[in-house]
């Protein structure tokens, strides 16, 4: 399943051993710069650089990476179409008033702002993907603890993370058992099967909760969750690469100013 | 005889609104014993095991640990659970944390160890089960056997005296099962008392010091495996099957062959029984020698030179570190389970063999071979690969 796939890629990617802070700084910095930028150019540059590093440095399969973009790109295209048609402007290329209360128009300004939004989505998505594909959740837990997130929230998060995969396994098994007995052959049957699967998984997770408490008790649980292992040291090359990337991106944001598409 | 570590006196337990799972059981377990609780599904094995570390409190009767009655207040239970480690059948239910390191560190952290001690305990436990370098891996990416090892490491990190395993080989492939059983042997050899529950008779029969046959919450029989499994009638009542070796022995006996009193536990024992019947020993050229290599000593070069001089020599590995060493040096292994016996069998055929093993197990090879030599009257020489010279030196004085 998809979530497992992402986490699996993150566990094995080429940038796995790079310091987590550097990777997070790159991803979060890129997102902030995409939002600050008033021109379409910086988000595009960021998207290109990060995509390049995801494909070449982290060695993520290009097809998998492209697959991640399908849904957001469609979503972005519809939103951008809406922005272009609805937001007005001075220099009108095309106008249509189907009703007295609705006026659709395409203007220079609306095209520019639509394209800017689209580029921001692409830049932001690639930055998100960069974090998701290079930094496994287990490393992010370490950072979260350093950031002073309360232990109770983190402990819960870690148990939830661990449990997701166990419950997902059960979902897969029940789903397979239902498919084998033609549980999804008709719409009616599908609804029924899905409902019974949800019920079964709910009960199974309840059981898993009981077992979890028992397993913790058996190992002398005293309200403490194990301390987390240390992160990887900051190395010279990744530090330099991150600095150069963020500095260049800042420069592009500043110097591109208000450059617009048309 | 060593002292008693666990004792049950007429314990009973009934599940809420259910049937009586344990109906008046009494037994004792000595320090350093290997005990197999054998019985069909629903015999009360798991329930009984859960009582040993206080997870379930018996309705009546008394459980004693180290000759003290088990008390059920929080502090006493913590102490008990530190000393009696419990490994569940399903490792997914036992592994709590998102990474291997965190999971193994769970016990020591909760016992209040200092951070450096936790690290040390985790490193030691992972080394023990052969999972070094797995610290940062998430459990869901591991194979069934690896998960089982993580679960065992999690318990070992607390350094318990008694290890309780519910179906240790459940869901594992044959080679994975053999590895786990070998690990249990290794742990037992280091002085830990090991208790397992299983319905796999073939597995329990050669392994256990004592077997306890359970049926419907009562003890059907409690004895050394040859006796406990020796009566076909009992075994049938317990919904189990006779171990193949024992069945063969009984069949031979029925046909009027003169057999020794001692029943065979292993294939080696069986060979010892059968060979005189045919009055031919295959080892016309005299028995081969067994060479032992201690992988904990720095004898890398000596070993490879020694092996180079003897191509196609059958090699066995005992213990996790020995197996790791073999795989890191690309030494193909012929035996990974029941290694000593298989090497003696080879020696009887006149072939030489090599056993890679860890420091603590070297002595065991000598003991087993000596015991066999005494019993059978066939002398088999055991050598040690010398750490520096590369020549096998005969450990004289060990010959019976």
Interface residues (C-beta under 8 A of the other chain):
Chain A: X4 X7 X8 X11 X136 X137 X138 X141 X158 X159 X161 X162 X165 X166 X169 X208 X211 X212 X214 X215 X216 X217 X218 X219 X220 X221 X222 X223 X224 X225 X226 X227 X228 X229
Chain B: X53 X55 X78 X81 X82 X86 X88 X92 X93 X94 X95 X96 X97 X98 X99 X101 X102 X103 X104 X105 X106 X107 X109 X110 X111 X112 X115 X118 X135 X136 X137 X138 X139 X140 X141 X154 X155 X158
